[in-house]
Amino acid sequence: MILEVFDESRLAGAGEFALGDALEAHRIVQFPVCPFPLPREEDLDYLRRELPERLSLKNVSYHPEADRVRGLQGDSEDQVRVSAILKAHSDAVCAFLDTHMGHLTRAWRVGTCSFRPIQEKGRDLKPHASNELVHVDAGAYGATNGDRIFRFFVNVNPSADRVWATKGDFASLLARYGQAAGVLDATGRPSGALDKRGTDHVFSTLIAGLAKLNPSARVLDSSPYDRLMRRFHNYMKDDPAFREDLHGLATLRFPPGSAWMVFTDGVSHASLEGQFAFVTTCIVPRASLRHPERSPYEVLRAAAPAA
């Protein structure tokens, strides 16, 4: 089963590694009720009412490195209010996770906290931007260099489920589709390097310099590993045969008020239906993992020839 549920009772009795180990086993960890307080109902009503009409990007997101909101059309008062709501929610997510899986949070990089105000079903987005197509996350956060993409979701729709689909974890998908995606070569080895070499190091140094002036510039960085993962992401969204293949397909429903979290680079997913959700993204260093061999980076490296 890809879904692992921690209700209030199980969470209260969980050991210090229980949540982290479930994530590293590529489970989607679900909380039937969000395990920490959500924003005030008047703030939630404001987000649901105002943001669908004021969206200028795919979602409205708070960027901690710049301490600002992007994707919102509105005056400075709106910007300040939305920024405060999203920052407070991100802080609440991090405080909860610091308590329950601190070994993974100590050195992580806290990324965006977004609010998704638009119904996912039927959005007229290009395939690479669509949440409705099954994929693994890659390439949108700068160079992870094999570190893990972690996301925490909360359904704040007052009456409707958020509906997901999955086709399984990265390792099983790589074994089945890696060659067709061009991520593995004909011998079953990675079709490119995983680690940075000369030109990548030079480029990353330049980006690091830019990031001192504008922290948002870090998303421009890349690595061979991240480009391979992006190739897999794009294949999953672009290829008709993959999109029509029902192998491993499962549908999951997350009721109003529930929360869930997952390593989205390691578990395939699509958001088929749903409106009004918080999504908090963090990057977890491989060095913090208890089972790094399960990470996509190590799965790919295991397929590479010995040095």
C-alpha positions in Angstrom: 0.0 0.0 0.0 1.4 3.4 -1.0 -0.8 5.2 1.6 0.1 5.1 5.3 -2.3 6.8 7.7 -1.3 8.4 11.0 -4.4 9.2 12.9 -4.2 11.1 16.2 -3.7 8.0 18.3 -1.0 6.5 16.0 0.8 9.8 15.8 0.8 10.2 19.6 2.5 6.8 19.9 4.9 7.1 16.9 8.6 6.9 17.6 11.0 9.6 16.5 11.7 7.9 13.1 8.2 6.6 12.3 7.1 9.4 10.0 10.5 9.8 8.3 10.9 6.1 7.7 7.4 5.9 6.1 8.4 8.8 3.8 11.7 7.1 2.9 9.8 3.9 2.1 7.9 6.0 -0.4 4.6 6.1 1.3 2.2 8.9 1.1 1.7 9.7 4.8 -1.8 10.9 5.5 -3.3 12.7 8.5 -7.1 12.3 8.5 -7.3 15.7 10.3 -4.5 18.3 9.9 -2.4 17.7 13.0 -1.8 21.4 13.8 -4.0 24.5 13.7 -4.9 26.0 10.3 -5.3 29.7 9.6 -8.4 31.4 11.0 -11.6 30.7 9.1 -11.9 34.3 8.1 -8.5 34.1 6.5 -9.4 30.9 4.7 -12.6 32.4 3.5 -10.6 35.4 2.2 -8.2 33.1 0.3 -11.0 31.0 -1.2 -13.0 34.1 -2.2 -10.4 36.5 -3.5 -7.5 34.5 -4.9 -9.2 32.6 -7.8 -10.0 36.0 -9.4 -6.5 37.5 -8.7 -4.2 34.7 -9.9 -1.5 35.8 -12.3 0.6 32.6 -12.3 -0.2 28.9 -11.8 -0.5 29.3 -8.0 0.0 32.0 -5.4 3.2 31.3 -3.5 5.2 32.8 -0.6 8.9 32.7 -1.3 10.9 32.8 2.0 14.2 33.7 0.3 12.7 36.9 -1.0 10.0 37.3 1.7 7.4 38.0 -0.8 4.4 36.6 -2.6 4.3 35.8 -6.3 1.3 35.0 -8.5 -1.1 37.5 -7.0 -2.7 40.4 -8.7 -3.7 42.9 -6.0 -2.7 46.0 -4.0 0.0 46.1 -1.3 -2.6 45.4 1.4 -3.5 42.1 -0.4 0.1 41.2 -0.8 0.8 41.8 2.9 -2.2 39.8 4.1 -1.6 36.8 1.8 2.1 36.8 2.6 1.4 36.7 6.3 -1.1 33.9 6.0 1.2 31.7 3.9 4.3 32.4 6.0 2.4 31.5 9.2 1.2 28.3 7.6 4.7 27.4 6.5 6.0 28.1 10.0 3.3 25.8 11.4 4.2 23.0 9.0 7.8 23.3 9.9 7.2 23.4 13.7 5.1 20.2 13.5 7.7 18.4 11.4 10.6 19.6 13.6 8.8 17.9 16.5 7.9 14.6 14.8 10.8 14.0 12.3 13.6 16.4 13.4 16.3 14.3 11.9 15.0 15.3 8.4 14.4 19.0 9.1 17.6 20.0 10.8 19.5 20.9 7.6 16.7 21.2 5.1 16.0 24.2 2.9 12.5 25.6 3.4 11.0 26.5 0.0 7.7 27.9 -1.1 4.4 27.7 0.6 1.6 28.0 -2.0 -2.1 28.2 -2.1 -3.9 26.5 -5.0 -7.1 28.4 -5.6 -8.2 26.9 -8.9 -10.0 23.6 -9.6 -7.4 21.2 -10.9 -9.8 19.3 -13.1 -9.9 20.7 -16.6 -7.3 23.5 -16.2 -6.1 24.4 -19.7 -2.4 24.2 -18.9 0.5 22.9 -21.1 1.4 19.3 -20.2 4.7 20.2 -18.4 2.7 22.6 -16.1 -0.3 20.4 -15.6 -0.9 18.8 -12.2 -3.5 16.4 -13.8 -0.8 14.2 -15.5 1.1 11.6 -13.4 4.7 12.6 -12.8 7.6 12.8 -10.4 8.8 16.2 -9.3 12.0 17.5 -10.8 13.7 20.6 -12.1 11.6 23.4 -10.6 13.7 24.1 -7.5 17.2 24.7 -8.8 19.9 22.1 -8.4 19.0 19.5 -5.8 22.1 17.4 -6.7 20.1 14.4 -5.5 18.6 15.9 -2.4 15.0 15.0 -1.8 11.9 17.1 -2.7 9.4 17.0 0.2 5.9 18.4 0.1 3.2 18.8 2.7 -0.4 19.3 1.5 -3.6 20.4 3.3 -7.0 20.3 1.7 -8.8 23.4 2.9 -11.8 23.0 0.7 -14.8 23.0 3.1 -16.8 20.3 1.3 -14.9 18.5 -1.5 -12.1 15.9 -1.6 -8.8 16.4 -3.3 -8.3 13.5 -5.7 -4.9 12.1 -6.6 -3.6 9.4 -8.9 -0.3 7.5 -8.6 1.4 4.8 -10.7 4.0 3.9 -8.0 7.4 4.8 -6.8 10.4 6.0 -8.8 12.4 2.7 -8.7 9.5 0.7 -10.1 8.8 3.3 -12.7 12.4 3.6 -13.7 12.7 -0.2 -14.2 9.6 -0.2 -16.4 10.0 3.1 -18.4 13.6 4.3 -17.9 14.8 3.2 -21.3 11.7 4.5 -23.1 12.2 7.9 -21.3 15.8 8.1 -22.3 16.9 8.1 -18.7 18.5 4.6 -19.0 20.5 3.5 -22.0 20.1 0.1 -23.8 22.3 -1.6 -21.2 20.1 -0.3 -18.3 22.6 2.3 -17.1 21.9 6.0 -16.7 22.1 7.8 -20.0 24.2 10.6 -18.6 26.3 11.6 -15.6 24.8 12.2 -12.2 27.3 14.6 -10.7 28.5 18.0 -11.6 31.7 18.4 -13.7 33.7 21.4 -14.9 31.2 23.5 -16.7 28.4 22.7 -14.2 30.6 23.8 -11.4 31.4 27.1 -13.2 27.8 27.7 -13.9 26.8 27.0 -10.3 29.5 29.4 -9.0 28.0 32.1 -11.2 24.5 31.4 -9.9 25.7 31.4 -6.3 27.1 34.9 -6.9 23.8 36.1 -8.4 21.9 34.6 -5.5 23.8 36.9 -3.1 22.1 39.8 -4.8 18.8 38.0 -5.6 18.2 34.8 -3.6 15.6 33.7 -6.1 18.3 33.2 -8.7 19.2 29.9 -7.1 16.3 28.2 -9.1 18.4 28.8 -12.2 21.0 26.3 -11.1 21.0 22.8 -12.4 23.0 19.5 -12.3 23.3 16.4 -14.4 21.1 14.5 -11.9 18.4 17.1 -12.0 18.4 17.2 -15.8 17.9 13.4 -15.9 15.1 13.7 -13.5 13.5 16.5 -15.5 13.8 14.2 -18.6 11.8 11.5 -16.8 9.2 14.1 -15.6 8.7 15.4 -19.1 8.4 11.9 -20.5 5.7 11.0 -18.1 3.7 14.0 -19.0 4.4 14.0 -22.8 4.3 10.3 -23.8 0.9 9.1 -24.9 1.8 5.4 -24.2 2.8 6.2 -20.6 -0.3 8.4 -20.1 -2.6 5.6 -21.4 -0.8 2.7 -19.5 -2.9 1.8 -16.4 -0.1 -0.4 -14.9 0.1 0.4 -11.2 -2.6 3.1 -11.3 -4.3 3.9 -8.0 -6.6 6.7 -7.1 -6.5 8.4 -3.7 -9.0 10.8 -2.0 -8.1 13.3 0.6 -11.1 14.7 2.5 -11.6 18.3 3.6 -9.4 19.2 6.5 -7.0 16.3 5.9 -3.3 16.6 5.3 -0.7 14.5 3.7 3.0 14.5 2.9 5.4 12.7 0.5 8.8 12.8 -1.2 7.4 13.9 -4.5 10.6 13.1 -6.4 10.1 9.4 -5.3 6.4 8.9 -5.6 4.5 9.6 -8.8 1.4 11.6 -8.5 -1.2 13.7 -10.2 -3.9 16.0 -8.8 -7.0 15.1 -10.7 -9.6 17.1 -8.8 -9.7 19.6 -6.1 -9.7 23.3 -5.3 -8.2 25.2 -2.3 -5.1 23.6 -0.9 -1.9 24.6 0.8 1.4 23.1 -0.5 4.6 23.6 1.4 7.9 22.5 -0.3 11.2 21.8 1.3 14.5 20.2 0.1 15.9 17.5 2.4 19.6 16.7 2.1 20.5 13.1 1.3 22.9 13.3 4.2 19.9 13.5 6.6 18.3 10.3 5.3 18.3 7.1 7.3 17.8 5.1 4.1 19.6 7.1 1.3 19.8 4.0 -0.9 16.0 4.4 -1.6 16.5 7.9 -3.0 16.2 8.4 -6.8 19.8 9.5 -6.9 21.1 6.3 -5.3 18.7 4.2 -7.4 20.2 5.8 -10.5 23.8 5.5 -9.2 23.2 1.8 -8.4 22.5 1.3 -12.1 25.7 3.1 -13.2 28.9 1.2 -13.9 31.4 1.0 -11.1 34.0 3.8 -11.2 
